[in-house]
């Protein structure tokens, strides 16, 4: 099964690490993109966050995005997309 979303992150982001751990525990698959390693990813994050490089930013298969969502918000969005 393909990932339902991509998480845009940085290696030093505590919120990112916490959400990744929660998603892993729930067995939810996702892709991770380091915006510091991929400038085009940083530009995408800025686009959906009014010019800010706010992470974690999740972009879903339907093109919508969430910034620093809770696990419950992610699960609700994935249920909506299912």
LUMSEKE-813959 format. One record per residue: residue number from 1; chain; x, y, z of N, C-alpha, C in turn. Coordinates in Angstrom, 2 decimals. Example, Ala and Ser with C-alpha at 12.3 -4.5 7.8 and 13.67 -1.06 7.14 Angstrom:
<sites>
<site k="1" c="A" n_u="13.19" n_v="-5.69" n_w="7.80" ca_u="12.30" ca_v="-4.50" ca_w="7.80" c_u="13.20" c_v="-3.30" c_w="7.80"/>
<site k="2" c="A" n_u="12.85" n_v="-2.25" n_w="7.08" ca_u="13.67" ca_v="-1.06" ca_w="7.14" c_u="12.90" c_v="0.03" c_w="7.87"/>
</sites>
This chain:
<sites>
<site k="1" c="A" n_u="0.85" n_v="-1.19" n_w="0.00" ca_u="0.00" ca_v="0.00" ca_w="0.00" c_u="0.89" c_v="1.24" c_w="0.00"/>
<site k="2" c="A" n_u="0.54" n_v="2.18" n_w="-0.82" ca_u="1.35" ca_v="3.40" ca_w="-0.89" c_u="1.03" c_v="4.31" c_w="0.29"/>
<site k="3" c="A" n_u="1.97" n_v="5.18" n_w="0.57" ca_u="1.79" ca_v="6.13" ca_w="1.67" c_u="0.65" c_v="7.08" c_w="1.32"/>
<site k="4" c="A" n_u="-0.16" n_v="7.39" n_w="2.32" ca_u="-1.28" ca_v="8.30" ca_w="2.11" c_u="-0.86" c_v="9.76" c_w="2.16"/>
<site k="5" c="A" n_u="0.38" n_v="9.98" n_w="2.61" ca_u="0.85" ca_v="11.35" ca_w="2.70" c_u="2.36" c_v="11.41" c_w="2.78"/>
<site k="6" c="A" n_u="2.87" n_v="12.61" n_w="2.59" ca_u="4.29" ca_v="12.89" ca_w="2.75" c_u="4.44" c_v="13.87" c_w="3.90"/>
<site k="7" c="A" n_u="5.39" n_v="13.57" n_w="4.80" ca_u="5.70" ca_v="14.48" ca_w="5.89" c_u="6.95" c_v="15.26" c_w="5.53"/>
<site k="8" c="A" n_u="6.84" n_v="16.57" n_w="5.48" ca_u="7.99" ca_v="17.43" ca_w="5.27" c_u="8.52" c_v="17.81" c_w="6.64"/>
<site k="9" c="A" n_u="9.82" n_v="17.61" n_w="6.83" ca_u="10.41" ca_v="17.61" ca_w="8.15" c_u="11.83" c_v="18.18" c_w="8.11"/>
<site k="10" c="A" n_u="12.42" n_v="18.34" n_w="9.28" ca_u="13.86" ca_v="18.61" ca_w="9.42" c_u="14.40" c_v="17.64" c_w="10.47"/>
<site k="11" c="A" n_u="15.70" n_v="17.36" n_w="10.44" ca_u="16.27" ca_v="16.42" ca_w="11.41" c_u="16.17" c_v="16.92" c_w="12.85"/>
<site k="12" c="A" n_u="16.10" n_v="18.21" n_w="13.07" ca_u="16.13" ca_v="18.78" ca_w="14.41" c_u="14.76" c_v="19.12" c_w="14.97"/>
<site k="13" c="A" n_u="13.70" n_v="18.84" n_w="14.25" ca_u="12.34" ca_v="19.23" ca_w="14.64" c_u="11.75" c_v="18.25" c_w="15.65"/>
<site k="14" c="A" n_u="11.58" n_v="18.70" n_w="16.88" ca_u="11.01" ca_v="17.86" ca_w="17.92" c_u="9.57" c_v="17.45" c_w="17.64"/>
<site k="15" c="A" n_u="8.76" n_v="18.37" n_w="17.10" ca_u="7.38" ca_v="18.04" ca_w="16.77" c_u="7.33" c_v="16.95" c_w="15.70"/>
<site k="16" c="A" n_u="8.28" n_v="17.02" n_w="14.76" ca_u="8.35" ca_v="16.01" ca_w="13.69" c_u="8.68" c_v="14.64" c_w="14.28"/>
<site k="17" c="A" n_u="9.68" n_v="14.58" n_w="15.15" ca_u="10.07" ca_v="13.32" ca_w="15.76" c_u="8.92" c_v="12.71" c_w="16.55"/>
<site k="18" c="A" n_u="8.19" n_v="13.55" n_w="17.30" ca_u="7.07" ca_v="13.05" ca_w="18.09" c_u="5.98" c_v="12.47" c_w="17.19"/>
<site k="19" c="A" n_u="5.61" n_v="13.20" n_w="16.13" ca_u="4.55" ca_v="12.73" ca_w="15.25" c_u="5.00" c_v="11.46" c_w="14.52"/>
<site k="20" c="A" n_u="6.25" n_v="11.42" n_w="14.07" ca_u="6.76" ca_v="10.20" ca_w="13.40" c_u="6.63" c_v="9.00" c_w="14.33"/>
<site k="21" c="A" n_u="7.01" n_v="9.15" n_w="15.59" ca_u="6.93" ca_v="8.05" ca_w="16.55" c_u="5.48" c_v="7.60" c_w="16.74"/>
<site k="22" c="A" n_u="4.57" n_v="8.55" n_w="16.85" ca_u="3.15" ca_v="8.21" ca_w="17.02" c_u="2.62" c_v="7.47" c_w="15.81"/>
<site k="23" c="A" n_u="2.97" n_v="7.93" n_w="14.62" ca_u="2.51" ca_v="7.29" ca_w="13.38" c_u="3.10" c_v="5.88" c_w="13.26"/>
<site k="24" c="A" n_u="4.38" n_v="5.74" n_w="13.59" ca_u="5.02" ca_v="4.42" ca_w="13.55" c_u="4.32" c_v="3.44" c_w="14.49"/>
<site k="25" c="A" n_u="4.01" n_v="3.90" n_w="15.70" ca_u="3.33" ca_v="3.04" ca_w="16.68" c_u="1.96" c_v="2.60" c_w="16.18"/>
<site k="26" c="A" n_u="1.30" n_v="3.47" n_w="15.41" ca_u="-0.03" ca_v="3.17" ca_w="14.87" c_u="0.06" c_v="2.34" c_w="13.58"/>
<site k="27" c="A" n_u="1.28" n_v="2.14" n_w="13.06" ca_u="1.44" ca_v="1.38" ca_w="11.82" c_u="0.98" c_v="2.14" c_w="10.59"/>
<site k="28" c="A" n_u="1.02" n_v="3.47" n_w="10.66" ca_u="0.59" ca_v="4.32" ca_w="9.55" c_u="1.81" c_v="4.62" c_w="8.67"/>
<site k="29" c="A" n_u="1.72" n_v="4.24" n_w="7.41" ca_u="2.82" ca_v="4.43" ca_w="6.47" c_u="2.84" c_v="5.83" c_w="5.90"/>
<site k="30" c="A" n_u="4.04" n_v="6.37" n_w="5.72" ca_u="4.18" ca_v="7.71" ca_w="5.16" c_u="5.60" c_v="7.87" c_w="4.63"/>
<site k="31" c="A" n_u="5.77" n_v="8.86" n_w="3.79" ca_u="7.10" ca_v="9.22" ca_w="3.29" c_u="7.57" c_v="10.44" c_w="4.05"/>
<site k="32" c="A" n_u="8.89" n_v="10.54" n_w="4.23" ca_u="9.47" ca_v="11.70" ca_w="4.91" c_u="10.41" c_v="12.40" c_w="3.94"/>
<site k="33" c="A" n_u="10.30" n_v="13.71" n_w="3.86" ca_u="11.19" ca_v="14.52" ca_w="3.03" c_u="11.84" c_v="15.57" c_w="3.93"/>
<site k="34" c="A" n_u="13.16" n_v="15.60" n_w="3.95" ca_u="13.93" ca_v="16.58" ca_w="4.71" c_u="14.02" c_v="17.87" c_w="3.90"/>
<site k="35" c="A" n_u="13.36" n_v="18.92" n_w="4.36" ca_u="13.34" ca_v="20.16" ca_w="3.58" c_u="14.69" c_v="20.86" c_w="3.56"/>
<site k="36" c="A" n_u="15.58" n_v="20.51" n_w="4.49" ca_u="16.92" ca_v="21.11" ca_w="4.46" c_u="17.78" c_v="20.46" c_w="3.37"/>
<site k="37" c="A" n_u="17.47" n_v="19.23" n_w="3.02" ca_u="18.23" ca_v="18.52" ca_w="1.99" c_u="17.64" c_v="18.73" c_w="0.60"/>
<site k="38" c="A" n_u="16.37" n_v="19.16" n_w="0.53" ca_u="15.70" ca_v="19.32" ca_w="-0.76" c_u="15.05" c_v="20.70" c_w="-0.84"/>
<site k="39" c="A" n_u="15.74" n_v="21.65" n_w="-1.47" ca_u="15.22" ca_v="23.02" ca_w="-1.55" c_u="13.83" c_v="23.12" c_w="-2.17"/>
<site k="40" c="A" n_u="13.52" n_v="22.26" n_w="-3.14" ca_u="12.19" ca_v="22.31" ca_w="-3.77" c_u="11.11" c_v="21.91" c_w="-2.76"/>
<site k="41" c="A" n_u="11.45" n_v="21.05" n_w="-1.82" ca_u="10.51" ca_v="20.66" ca_w="-0.77" c_u="10.29" c_v="21.84" c_w="0.18"/>
<site k="42" c="A" n_u="11.35" n_v="22.55" n_w="0.50" ca_u="11.23" ca_v="23.73" ca_w="1.36" c_u="10.31" c_v="24.76" c_w="0.70"/>
<site k="43" c="A" n_u="10.42" n_v="24.91" n_w="-0.60" ca_u="9.57" ca_v="25.86" ca_w="-1.32" c_u="8.11" c_v="25.43" c_w="-1.25"/>
<site k="44" c="A" n_u="7.85" n_v="24.13" n_w="-1.35" ca_u="6.48" ca_v="23.63" ca_w="-1.25" c_u="5.92" c_v="23.91" c_w="0.15"/>
<site k="45" c="A" n_u="6.71" n_v="23.66" n_w="1.18" ca_u="6.27" ca_v="23.92" ca_w="2.56" c_u="5.96" c_v="25.40" c_w="2.75"/>
<site k="46" c="A" n_u="6.81" n_v="26.27" n_w="2.21" ca_u="6.55" ca_v="27.70" ca_w="2.30" c_u="5.24" c_v="28.07" c_w="1.60"/>
<site k="47" c="A" n_u="4.99" n_v="27.44" n_w="0.46" ca_u="3.78" ca_v="27.74" ca_w="-0.31" c_u="2.52" c_v="27.44" c_w="0.49"/>
<site k="48" c="A" n_u="2.48" n_v="26.31" n_w="1.19" ca_u="1.27" ca_v="25.94" ca_w="1.93" c_u="1.21" c_v="26.58" c_w="3.32"/>
<site k="49" c="A" n_u="2.29" n_v="27.23" n_w="3.74" ca_u="2.33" ca_v="27.86" ca_w="5.07" c_u="2.59" c_v="29.36" c_w="5.01"/>
<site k="50" c="A" n_u="2.02" n_v="30.01" n_w="4.02" ca_u="2.11" ca_v="31.48" ca_w="3.91" c_u="3.53" c_v="32.01" c_w="4.00"/>
<site k="51" c="A" n_u="4.46" n_v="31.30" n_w="3.33" ca_u="5.84" ca_v="31.77" ca_w="3.27" c_u="6.73" c_v="31.26" c_w="4.39"/>
<site k="52" c="A" n_u="6.18" n_v="30.48" n_w="5.32" ca_u="6.97" ca_v="29.96" ca_w="6.44" c_u="7.38" c_v="28.52" c_w="6.22"/>
<site k="53" c="A" n_u="8.58" n_v="28.19" n_w="6.69" ca_u="9.04" ca_v="26.80" ca_w="6.63" c_u="8.65" c_v="26.09" c_w="7.92"/>
<site k="54" c="A" n_u="7.35" n_v="25.91" n_w="8.11" ca_u="6.83" ca_v="25.29" ca_w="9.32" c_u="6.74" c_v="23.78" c_w="9.13"/>
<site k="55" c="A" n_u="7.36" n_v="23.03" n_w="10.04" ca_u="7.31" ca_v="21.58" ca_w="9.97" c_u="6.88" c_v="21.03" c_w="11.33"/>
<site k="56" c="A" n_u="6.26" n_v="19.86" n_w="11.37" ca_u="5.95" ca_v="19.03" ca_w="10.21" c_u="4.77" c_v="19.59" c_w="9.40"/>
<site k="57" c="A" n_u="4.92" n_v="19.52" n_w="8.11" ca_u="3.82" ca_v="19.79" ca_w="7.19" c_u="3.53" c_v="18.49" c_w="6.47"/>
<site k="58" c="A" n_u="2.29" n_v="18.06" n_w="6.50" ca_u="1.87" ca_v="16.84" ca_w="5.83" c_u="1.08" c_v="17.20" c_w="4.60"/>
<site k="59" c="A" n_u="1.42" n_v="16.59" n_w="3.47" ca_u="0.68" ca_v="16.79" ca_w="2.23" c_u="0.09" c_v="15.44" c_w="1.84"/>
<site k="60" c="A" n_u="-1.21" n_v="15.41" n_w="1.67" ca_u="-1.95" ca_v="14.17" ca_w="1.42" c_u="-2.11" c_v="13.89" c_w="-0.06"/>
<site k="61" c="A" n_u="-2.57" n_v="12.67" n_w="-0.36" ca_u="-2.73" ca_v="12.23" ca_w="-1.74" c_u="-3.72" c_v="13.08" c_w="-2.52"/>
<site k="62" c="A" n_u="-4.64" n_v="13.78" n_w="-1.82" ca_u="-5.60" ca_v="14.65" ca_w="-2.51" c_u="-5.08" c_v="16.08" c_w="-2.69"/>
<site k="63" c="A" n_u="-3.81" n_v="16.32" n_w="-2.27" ca_u="-3.21" ca_v="17.63" ca_w="-2.45" c_u="-3.42" c_v="18.58" c_w="-1.28"/>
<site k="64" c="A" n_u="-4.23" n_v="18.20" n_w="-0.30" ca_u="-4.43" ca_v="19.06" ca_w="0.87" c_u="-3.25" c_v="18.91" c_w="1.83"/>
<site k="65" c="A" n_u="-3.12" n_v="19.88" n_w="2.74" ca_u="-2.00" ca_v="19.88" ca_w="3.67" c_u="-2.47" c_v="20.19" c_w="5.08"/>
<site k="66" c="A" n_u="-1.71" n_v="19.68" n_w="6.06" ca_u="-1.91" ca_v="20.02" ca_w="7.46" c_u="-0.55" c_v="20.40" c_w="8.02"/>
<site k="67" c="A" n_u="-0.53" n_v="21.40" n_w="8.89" ca_u="0.70" ca_v="21.83" ca_w="9.52" c_u="0.65" c_v="21.48" c_w="11.00"/>
<site k="68" c="A" n_u="1.66" n_v="20.73" n_w="11.45" ca_u="1.78" ca_v="20.29" ca_w="12.83" c_u="0.48" c_v="19.70" c_w="13.36"/>
<site k="69" c="A" n_u="-0.08" n_v="18.70" n_w="12.63" ca_u="-1.35" ca_v="18.11" ca_w="13.09" c_u="-1.13" c_v="17.15" c_w="14.25"/>
<site k="70" c="A" n_u="-2.20" n_v="16.90" n_w="14.98" ca_u="-2.17" ca_v="15.87" ca_w="16.01" c_u="-2.35" c_v="14.51" c_w="15.32"/>
<site k="71" c="A" n_u="-2.06" n_v="13.44" n_w="16.05" ca_u="-2.28" ca_v="12.10" ca_w="15.53" c_u="-3.75" c_v="11.92" c_w="15.17"/>
<site k="72" c="A" n_u="-4.65" n_v="12.42" n_w="16.01" ca_u="-6.09" ca_v="12.30" ca_w="15.75" c_u="-6.47" c_v="13.00" c_w="14.44"/>
<site k="73" c="A" n_u="-5.88" n_v="14.17" n_w="14.18" ca_u="-6.17" ca_v="14.89" ca_w="12.94" c_u="-5.69" c_v="14.11" c_w="11.72"/>
<site k="74" c="A" n_u="-4.52" n_v="13.49" n_w="11.84" ca_u="-3.97" ca_v="12.70" ca_w="10.73" c_u="-4.89" c_v="11.50" c_w="10.47"/>
<site k="75" c="A" n_u="-5.28" n_v="10.80" n_w="11.53" ca_u="-6.13" ca_v="9.63" ca_w="11.39" c_u="-7.48" c_v="10.01" c_w="10.77"/>
<site k="76" c="A" n_u="-8.02" n_v="11.14" n_w="11.18" ca_u="-9.31" ca_v="11.60" ca_w="10.63" c_u="-9.18" c_v="11.90" c_w="9.14"/>
<site k="77" c="A" n_u="-8.08" n_v="12.54" n_w="8.75" ca_u="-7.86" ca_v="12.86" ca_w="7.34" c_u="-7.69" c_v="11.60" c_w="6.52"/>
<site k="78" c="A" n_u="-6.93" n_v="10.64" n_w="7.05" ca_u="-6.73" ca_v="9.38" ca_w="6.31" c_u="-8.04" c_v="8.61" c_w="6.18"/>
<site k="79" c="A" n_u="-8.89" n_v="8.66" n_w="7.19" ca_u="-10.21" ca_v="8.00" ca_w="7.12" c_u="-11.07" c_v="8.68" c_w="6.05"/>
<site k="80" c="A" n_u="-10.96" n_v="9.99" n_w="5.97" ca_u="-11.71" ca_v="10.75" ca_w="4.96" c_u="-11.26" c_v="10.37" c_w="3.55"/>
<site k="81" c="A" n_u="-9.96" n_v="10.10" n_w="3.39" ca_u="-9.41" ca_v="9.76" ca_w="2.07" c_u="-9.63" c_v="8.30" c_w="1.70"/>
<site k="82" c="A" n_u="-9.91" n_v="7.46" n_w="2.67" ca_u="-10.04" ca_v="6.01" ca_w="2.42" c_u="-11.25" c_v="5.69" c_w="1.56"/>
</sites>
